[in-house]
Amino acid sequence: MVGTAGTRLVVLRGNSASGKSSVAAGLRERFGRGVALVGQDNLRRVVLRERDRPGAANIGLIDLTARYALDAGYHVVVEGILTAAHYGDMLARLRADHRGPTHGYYLDVPFEETVARHATKPIAHEVDESQLRDWYRPRDLLPGESETVIGADSTLSGTVDRIMLDTGLAHLPALDR
């Protein structure tokens, strides 16, 4: 078992440029100290510099990092594309092992909107539309209806508000760390 009855685990998934990192940063900013951000891109691309493939080392590192932060009393936001085929089993185990409330969200953005949003990112020149198309998985939901789908029509602020309320983070005090 991991975490406490009072820790919150939030899993944010979706395609590239769906808003996951912005929502995660918004949750941390709104809550204050005490929210650990466990970003797939940071651990996979920056820390390990590995490709996204089944059984890759980053899957275990994401799991280990989330568990460590939960056990240290942090609320945790795990965010990334986190394709169901590669990360689904790890996320299911993490969810089952967490003592507190766990909430999953899938940011559902159409491919055309993904391309438009991607064009505004600093890495836009490194990843072209054909690569985005290869990565894109429409409605790549985890089994068991464990995720709330949030559409492209939800604003950043609206999405952060909704998750803060759904998870109870809106009513908890920030940690003094």
C-alpha positions, 0 to 999 in steps of 0.5 A: 500500500502507498500514501495515506487516506489523506493523499490524493493521486491525480492521473492526467492523460491525453495526446500531445498538446492536449494541455496536460502539463498546463493543467498539472502546473495549474493544479500545483499553483492553485493548491500551493506547496504539497503537490508533487508533479510526476511528468512523463516527459521529464522522467522519460526524455530528460532524466533517462533520455529514452524512447517510449516503448513497452517495458521501458525504464521510465515506466518503473521510474514514474511508478517509483517516483509517484509512490515515494512522493505519496509515502512522503505525504505529498499529493501527486499529479502524474501527467503524460501521454501515458498510452494505455498499452505501455502504462496501463498496467503500472497505473492500475497497480498504482491506483489499486495500491494508493490508500487515498482517493485517486482520480483519473482524467483524459484530456480529449483533444481532436487531432487538428487541435493538437496540431494547432496547439503543438505549433505554439510549443518550443519544440514545434520545430523538432516534431512535425505533423507526421510524427504527431499523427504517428503518436496520436491515439484517439480516446486511448482510455484505460479499461474500467471507466477509471477516467473522466473525459474532459473535452477540448472545449474546457478552458484551462481554468475550468479544467483546473477548477473542476479537478480541484473540486472533484479531488477535494484539493480545493478544500485542503490546506497547502502543506507547510514544506 
